[in-house]
Amino acid sequence: MKKSYGRAWKLFLEQIEEKSSSQQQEYDNKLLHVNQFIFIYFVVQSRGAVCSIPSSAASSTMSLSHPPKTNTTREQFLQNMQKYFQSTTTGKGDIDLLALTRPDCIDIYLDNNDYLHLSCDPRLIDDDAYQHSMKSVISKTEEISHRNLLDQKQHFSIPRQGSDNIMAGVFLQQACLQYQVSDLLAKKILGKESVYLAQSGYVANYDLLQALIIPAKTHIYIDTAAHESLWQGASRGIIHKIKHNSLDDLEQNLRRFGSGIIVVDSLYSAKGSIVDLIELCNLKEQYNCMLIVDESHSIGLYGPHGCGLASLGNVTDRIDFITGSLAKAYCVRAGFIAGRAQEVLYVREKSSSSTFSSALMNWDIQRLQRAINIIYNADKERQRLMHIATTVRHAAVTLEFDVEQTPLPSPILCLNAGPNLFSKKLQSYFENVGISGAIFIPPATPLNRSMLRLTLHAGLSADDVSRIINTLEFIAQHHRSDLPYTFLKH
């Protein structure tokens, strides 16, 4: 009986094992089919395609040994690259379109941001870095006044070893050169408590907005013509696009959505238009907002000592943050964020570029110190620039070019061209007489709204100005029909 019982138990266990094995195999097959289905679904989603899932994915006939064929990452890249070049105007990329056809024939350069004509000034580009820099930067006890900082006779003692900035910006010490020149720029030029020097104006704008914004919560009211760096910085916020220089549209949005950050340029690089900072500050205070003003193209040009449009309008203290690139009038590779000391410190400590990227080099800082001294005393050059800007814009308006009419003289004259090929044609008319202009196309402009930007500068002679105006007159008389988007419509 006991033996028989043992055989029965063994048979029972074998049956259970066989059944379990069969169920497990069936379960494994089902799981395999589900995994195959999910795999194909995510491949389709990642490629941006819309299609139905093959019936084989849900059947038992699909095998993992024959996965669906997909393009590799490199194949996708090559396809995208080919489509991009095919979509550009010349088929060779946008840089080819922007380039001058005969650069060797140019003798009037209106294609850069050197407003005060300093980029070749010996006072700025002198190679003797120590001759024009500050007195000892390694002495922690010596007080260096703003008067000394502006005195180019001061000398900078050569340290025995090491450097004060071959590291990320968070490691800079209070006694270093960058801190002292930052303080000079803050107090002497921008009228703010503190300045943080970034690697570029783009970095300054991006880092500032990224530090201020609470993702998907902070409302950003940004002018449609604001610089791309401001748009990228604002990307994590709730963005409200404000019609260019429209205070009415801004106020309507503020009424509807409430407090947020207002973001503008003071002088718009792709239009030459100027913002009304006084009225903007009134709205900012009425709706309890923060205000960021990018003065990249106005610092050095407007107000006493070139302190900018905020200073000229006497609204510096009403603006939360003033930012900018120093690679325009100052001809220096750097950017800045200016504001209240504690707030600038917060932005600096939250800045990824300050933490993970090397700080500006000493030669950049030394060049900036020289530029501050030159531009602070460049009232004559500023007056000359404003006279040129007024004269040339008046001629363009009289000839019915569709250009901005600004409340103050603007050195940026943008000639509308329409589709990209028209901007190339417009550029060629100036190039034929030895004048260069910069083509702006999407994404720097809206689609089919390309333009030729003429950037006037203080180094232009009376003959140069006459040639520019004569060229405008020639185009208006002989090529008006060739340029359907460049002139005012009647």
C-alpha positions, 0 to 999 in steps of 0.5 A: 500500500505504501509503495503503491501510494508512492508511485501515485504521488510520483505520477501526480508530481510528474503531471503537475510538472508537465502542465506547469512547463506547458503553461510556462512556455505559453506564458513566455510566448505571450510575454515575447509577443507583448515585448515585440509589440512594445518595441515596434510601437516605440520605434514608430514613435521615435521616428515620428511616423504614424502607421498601424502596428503590423498584425504579425506583432500580435500573432504567434508567428513573429520571431525575435530573430527578424526584428523590424528594419530601422534606420541607424542613428547615422543614417537618420542624421545623413538623411536630415543633413541632405534634406537641410542642404537641399532646402537652402537657397543655394543648396550649399548651406546658409553660410554660402548665401551670407558670404560676400561674392567679392570681399576683396572689393570692399572698402566700406564695411557695414557688416559688423557691430563695431559701432565706435570703430574701435576694433583696430584702435591701437589703444585697444589691441596693444599686445603688451597686456601688462602695460595697459592693465591694473596694478598688482592683482595678487596683493590682497591688501592694496586698495585699487580705486576706480581712478586707478583702474581707468589709468592706463599707466598702472602696471600689473605685476607678473605672478610667480606661477599659476593664474587667477582664472584657469578654472570655472567661474565659481572658483574666482577669488575676490581679489582677482582681476575679473572681480575688479573690472566687473565692479568698474563696469557696474559702478562706472558704466551700468549704474548697478550694484554688481556685475557678473561677467559671462563668456558671452552675451548669449550665455548671460541671457540664457543663464539669467533666465534659466536661474529665474524661471520656475519651470511651467509656472513662471510667465514670460512676456517676451518681444517677438523680435528679442534675441534668440538667447532670450528665447532659449533662456525662457524656454522652460517658462510659460511664454507669451509672445508680445507683438514687437514694441507693442505696449498695448499687446503687453498690457493685454497679456499682463491683464489676462495672465498676471505677474511675470518676467518682461523680456526686451532688447533696448535696441533690436539688432534685426530691426534697428528699433528702440524700445520705450523703456520709461513706459515699459517700466511703468507697466512693469511696476503696475503689474508687479513684474520683473524686467530684463533689458538686453543692452547689447547694441546700446551700451557704449552708444547712448547717454553720457559716457555711453552708459546705455539707453537705461541710463539715458532714460533715467530708469536704471534703478527701475530695471531688475536686470540689465544684460548684454554682449560686450562684443559689439561697441566694446569689441571684447569677447564677454557678456554681462548680467547687472543688478542688485548684488545678492540677486546677481550672486544668486544667478551666478551660483545657479549658472551652469556656465559658471559652474561647469565652464572656464571663466574668461581669460585674463587677456579678455579682462585686460582688453575690457578694462582698456575698452571701458577707459576708451569708451567712457571718454568717447563722446566725440565718436558717439556724437559722430555716430548719431549724426551719421545714423540720422543722415542715412536713415533720413535718406532711406525714409525719403526714398521710401525704403520700408525701414523703422522710424525711430525716436532716437538715432539708430545705427542699425538700418535694416532693408527688408528683402523678403525671400532669401534670394532678394536679400542676396540681390540687394547685397550685390547692389551695395557690393558692386560699389564696395559696400558690405552689408550683412544678410539676415535670414531665418531663423534670425528673421521670420520666414520669407522676411530676410533683410540686409542690415547696414550697421553704421559706425563712427569711422565713416568719412563724409565721402563714405556717407555720401556713397552710402546715400548715393547707393540707396538713391541708385537702388530706388531709381533703377531697381525698385521693380526688382525688389518687391518687398524693400519699399513702402507700398502705396 
